[in-house]
Amino acid sequence: MSHDTIKVLDPGYQTLYAAVLAWAEVCPEVRALFVSGSLAEGTADRFSDLDLLAIADTPRVDEVEKVIAGVEQPIIAYRLPPGENPFVLSVVTNAWHRVDVAFSSTPVPGAVPVYDPEGLDAGPAQPVVPPRPTAEQVRGIVIEFFRVYGLSVVVLGRGDVHAAHEGANLMREHLVNMLLLETPIARPGLKKLLPALTEEQQSILRSLPPLQDNEQVLRAFNEAIDSVFVERARTLLKSLGGSWPRNVEGATRAYLKNNTQT
């Protein structure tokens, strides 16, 4: 992989990449260096980070952090897992460039070699096929959705619109999770949701009313997301041969009705 490939990222990554590569080429313990993550997958954009995989029997986390610090000052540096023997260095620099360097004794399929004198390349990765959702999985999301919806009575009854706002966000999260189960598209990462949603699903999320810490607004949001979620979740669950939790829905709706202030 040439430096030209890194050009999809912010220009500042060029120097960081070159510095780590130069270090790997002279460090006796490093047998190979690979680009991984979205760069290796060909899905990176200018907002992506730089993911690197170093093949070494002993992680050289302190060394590579010094190399990065020689280019830009790290303002956040995590060692994962925390402890005496981390094998991933995750850095955010003062220019807000993000570099993750993982250490492993063996390469992984899909990583692209940039320094590989021993020919350790493990080849391309197998296509990721999301597992088919199960009725139990969808039913669990539905039950949790109604649990959070019912708890809106508690927090709004206390006049705690801030907690109610958090609950509304949880309901939206359950809707998103259910939408992701509707289509066989793997979500590429926590910072990328758009590629995993169809245009129609995106329009559903955009149609939800805006949220603010106001009781009337929160009630309107909950009602709007309820109507969207239930219809789609019922359809999905039926297609999977699952049974709708009527008792949960019925009890929750009765509780909401009996405790809604008009």
C-alpha positions in Angstrom: 0.0 0.0 0.0 1.5 3.3 -1.0 1.3 6.6 0.7 -1.2 7.6 -2.0 -3.8 5.4 -0.4 -3.5 7.3 2.9 -4.4 10.5 1.0 -8.1 9.7 1.5 -7.5 10.7 5.1 -6.8 14.2 6.4 -3.3 15.3 5.1 -1.8 15.2 8.6 -2.0 11.4 8.6 0.6 11.2 5.9 3.4 12.1 8.3 2.1 10.0 11.1 1.8 7.0 8.8 5.3 7.5 7.4 6.8 7.8 10.9 5.3 4.6 12.2 6.2 2.7 9.0 9.8 3.9 9.3 9.9 2.8 12.9 8.5 -0.7 12.0 11.1 -1.1 9.3 14.0 -0.7 11.7 12.6 -2.2 14.9 14.0 -5.7 15.2 10.9 -7.0 17.1 8.5 -5.9 14.4 8.2 -8.5 11.7 5.5 -6.8 9.6 3.2 -3.8 9.5 -0.3 -3.8 8.1 -3.0 -1.3 7.5 -6.3 -2.4 8.9 -9.7 -1.0 9.5 -11.6 1.0 7.0 -8.5 1.8 4.9 -7.9 -1.9 4.4 -11.6 -2.4 3.6 -11.6 0.4 1.1 -14.4 2.2 2.9 -12.3 5.0 4.5 -13.1 8.7 4.0 -11.4 11.9 5.2 -13.0 11.5 8.7 -11.6 7.9 9.2 -8.8 7.1 11.6 -5.5 5.4 10.8 -5.6 1.7 11.9 -2.3 -0.2 11.9 -1.4 -3.8 12.8 2.1 -4.6 13.9 3.3 -8.2 13.9 5.5 -8.7 17.0 5.7 -11.3 19.7 6.0 -8.5 22.3 3.9 -5.4 22.1 6.0 -2.3 21.7 3.3 0.2 22.9 5.7 2.6 24.6 7.9 2.8 21.6 5.2 3.5 19.0 3.7 6.2 21.3 7.1 7.9 21.3 7.2 7.7 17.5 3.7 9.3 17.3 4.7 12.0 19.8 7.7 12.9 17.7 5.2 14.0 15.0 2.2 15.3 17.0 1.5 15.5 20.7 -0.9 12.8 22.0 -3.6 14.4 24.1 -5.4 11.1 24.7 -3.7 7.7 24.8 -5.4 4.5 25.8 -3.7 1.2 26.2 -6.1 -1.7 25.7 -6.7 -3.8 27.6 -5.5 -1.6 30.5 -2.8 -3.1 32.6 0.8 -4.2 32.3 0.5 -5.9 28.9 -1.7 -3.9 26.5 -1.7 -4.9 22.9 -3.5 -1.8 21.4 -2.4 1.8 21.5 -5.3 4.2 20.7 -4.1 7.8 20.4 -5.7 11.1 19.7 -3.2 13.9 18.9 -3.3 17.6 19.5 -4.4 18.0 15.8 -7.2 15.5 16.5 -5.7 12.8 14.3 -6.7 9.3 15.6 -4.2 6.5 15.3 -4.7 3.0 16.6 -1.8 0.6 16.5 -2.5 -3.0 17.4 0.1 -5.7 18.1 -0.3 -9.4 17.3 1.9 -12.4 16.8 0.0 -13.3 13.6 -1.6 -11.2 10.8 -5.3 -11.2 10.2 -7.1 -11.7 6.9 -8.1 -8.5 5.2 -5.2 -6.4 6.6 -3.1 -4.9 3.8 0.7 -5.3 4.1 2.9 -2.1 4.0 6.0 -3.8 5.4 6.1 -7.5 5.1 9.6 -8.9 4.4 8.7 -12.4 5.4 5.5 -12.6 3.4 3.2 -13.0 6.4 0.1 -11.6 4.5 -2.9 -13.7 5.5 -4.8 -12.8 2.3 -8.3 -11.2 1.9 -11.0 -11.3 4.5 -14.1 -13.4 4.0 -17.2 -11.3 3.3 -19.1 -10.4 6.4 -22.7 -11.9 6.3 -24.8 -10.6 9.2 -26.6 -13.5 11.0 -30.3 -13.8 10.4 -32.2 -12.2 13.3 -34.1 -14.6 15.5 -37.6 -14.2 16.8 -36.3 -14.2 20.4 -33.9 -11.4 19.6 -36.6 -9.2 18.1 -39.1 -10.0 20.9 -36.4 -9.0 23.4 -36.1 -5.6 21.7 -39.9 -5.1 21.7 -40.2 -6.0 25.4 -37.4 -3.6 26.3 -39.0 -0.8 24.2 -42.3 -1.2 26.1 -40.4 -1.2 29.5 -38.7 2.1 28.7 -42.0 3.5 27.4 -43.7 2.5 30.6 -40.9 4.1 32.7 -41.7 7.4 31.0 -44.7 7.6 33.3 -42.3 7.4 36.3 -39.9 10.1 35.2 -42.5 12.5 33.7 -44.6 12.0 36.8 -41.7 13.3 38.8 -41.4 16.2 36.4 -37.9 15.0 35.5 -37.8 16.0 31.8 -34.1 15.4 31.6 -34.4 11.8 32.5 -37.4 11.5 30.2 -35.2 12.8 27.4 -32.7 10.1 28.1 -35.5 7.5 28.0 -36.7 8.9 24.6 -33.2 8.4 23.3 -33.3 4.8 24.5 -36.5 4.3 22.6 -34.9 5.6 19.5 -31.9 3.3 20.0 -34.3 0.3 20.2 -35.9 1.5 16.9 -32.5 1.7 15.3 -31.6 -1.7 16.5 -34.8 -3.1 15.1 -34.3 -1.4 11.8 -30.8 -2.9 11.5 -32.4 -6.4 11.9 -34.7 -5.8 9.0 -31.9 -5.7 6.4 -28.9 -8.0 5.8 -26.5 -5.1 5.8 -23.6 -5.3 8.3 -23.0 -2.0 10.2 -19.4 -1.1 9.4 -18.7 0.4 12.8 -20.1 2.4 15.7 -19.3 5.7 13.9 -21.1 4.6 10.7 -24.8 4.0 10.7 -25.8 5.5 7.4 -24.4 2.6 5.2 -26.4 0.0 7.1 -29.8 1.7 6.6 -31.9 1.8 3.5 -33.2 5.2 2.2 -36.7 4.3 3.5 -35.3 3.5 7.0 -33.4 6.8 7.0 -36.6 8.6 6.2 -38.3 7.0 9.1 -35.6 8.3 11.5 -35.6 11.7 9.9 -39.4 11.9 10.3 -39.3 11.7 14.1 -40.1 14.9 15.8 -37.2 16.8 17.4 -36.4 16.3 21.1 -36.1 18.8 23.9 -36.4 18.9 27.6 -40.1 19.7 27.6 -42.9 17.4 28.8 -45.3 18.0 25.8 -42.5 17.6 23.3 -41.3 14.4 25.0 -44.8 12.9 25.0 -45.3 13.8 21.3 -42.0 12.1 20.5 -42.8 9.0 22.5 -46.2 8.7 20.7 -44.6 9.2 17.3 -41.8 6.6 17.8 -44.3 4.2 19.3 -46.5 4.2 16.2 -43.4 3.6 13.9 -41.7 1.0 16.1 -44.7 -1.2 16.8 -45.8 -1.5 13.2 -42.4 -2.5 11.9 -41.5 -4.7 14.9 -44.8 -6.6 14.6 -44.2 -7.2 10.9 -40.6 -8.4 11.5 -41.5 -10.6 14.4 -44.3 -12.2 12.4 -42.0 -12.9 9.5 -39.7 -14.8 11.9 -42.5 -16.8 13.4 -42.4 -15.1 16.7 -45.2 -14.3 19.1 -46.1 -10.7 19.9 -45.8 -9.9 23.7 -49.5 -8.9 24.0 -49.4 -9.0 27.8 -46.5 -6.6 27.9 -48.0 -4.2 25.4 -51.5 -4.3 26.9 -50.3 -3.7 30.5 -48.0 -0.9 29.3 -50.7 0.9 27.3 -53.1 0.6 30.2 -50.5 2.1 32.6 -49.8 4.9 30.1 -53.5 5.7 29.7 -54.2 5.7 33.4 -51.3 8.0 34.1 -51.4 10.4 31.2 -52.2 14.0 32.3 -54.4 15.9 30.0 
